[in-house]
Amino acid sequence: MIINDCRIRNTLADGINLCVGVSNCVVTNCTARNTGDDSFAIWPATYAAQNYTPGFNVITHCTAQSPFFANTCGIYGGTSNRVEDCLFQDVPDGCGI
């Protein structure tokens, strides 16, 4: 799956969350601002039943600004996930990555 050229604004939760067994996905050229939780997240949720091994996801050339609860980008497990060439700004509470 490829997610590209998205603009996410003012959500109550994550902007984009690759969750439960997601693998080999690319998120590129997306922006997220004022998200309630992580702007971008890779969270394999390994406690859930999965048909696929999570990992090898890429978040690239994305911009995240001002999440009001968590992080601009969170990687919470999986194998060989990457964040490349991104801009993360104005993180009041959490951290950049």
C-alpha positions in Angstrom: 0.0 0.0 0.0 1.2 3.5 -0.8 -0.3 6.6 0.9 0.8 9.7 -0.7 0.0 13.4 -1.0 -2.4 13.5 2.0 -3.2 16.4 4.2 -4.5 15.5 7.7 -5.8 18.2 10.0 -7.4 18.5 13.5 -8.0 14.9 14.3 -8.8 13.5 17.8 -6.4 10.6 17.3 -3.5 9.6 15.1 -3.1 11.2 11.6 -1.9 7.9 10.0 -1.4 4.7 12.0 -0.1 1.6 10.4 -1.4 -1.0 12.8 -1.8 -4.7 13.3 0.3 -6.6 10.8 0.8 -3.9 8.3 3.9 -4.5 6.2 5.7 -3.1 3.2 3.8 0.2 3.1 5.0 3.6 2.1 3.6 6.9 3.5 5.1 9.7 1.4 4.7 13.4 0.9 1.9 13.7 3.6 1.4 16.4 6.2 -0.4 16.2 9.5 -1.1 19.1 11.8 -3.0 19.3 15.2 -3.4 15.6 15.6 -4.8 14.4 19.0 -2.2 11.6 19.2 0.8 10.7 17.0 0.8 12.5 13.7 2.3 9.3 12.1 2.5 6.0 13.8 3.7 2.4 13.1 2.1 0.3 15.8 2.1 -3.4 15.1 -0.1 -4.2 18.1 1.5 -7.6 18.5 -1.1 -8.6 21.2 -3.7 -8.8 18.4 -4.2 -11.8 16.1 -2.3 -11.2 12.9 -2.0 -13.0 9.6 1.2 -11.1 8.5 4.5 -10.2 10.2 4.6 -6.4 10.7 7.5 -4.4 9.4 9.4 -2.9 6.4 7.2 0.2 6.4 8.6 3.6 5.4 7.4 7.1 6.3 9.3 9.5 3.9 9.2 13.2 2.9 6.4 13.9 5.4 5.7 16.9 7.6 4.2 16.8 11.1 3.3 19.9 13.1 1.8 20.5 16.6 0.4 17.2 17.8 -1.4 18.2 21.0 -1.0 14.9 22.9 1.8 12.6 21.7 4.6 12.5 19.1 5.0 13.6 15.6 6.1 10.1 14.7 6.0 7.0 16.8 7.5 3.6 15.9 6.3 1.1 18.5 7.6 -2.2 17.1 7.9 -4.2 13.9 11.0 -5.1 11.9 13.0 -2.7 9.8 10.6 0.3 9.8 12.1 3.6 8.6 11.5 7.3 8.8 13.4 9.3 6.2 13.7 12.9 5.1 10.8 14.2 7.2 10.2 17.5 9.0 8.8 17.5 12.5 8.0 20.9 14.1 6.3 22.4 17.2 6.0 19.4 19.5 4.6 20.8 22.7 4.2 17.6 24.8 5.8 14.5 23.2 8.9 14.1 21.1 9.9 14.3 17.4 10.4 10.5 17.0 
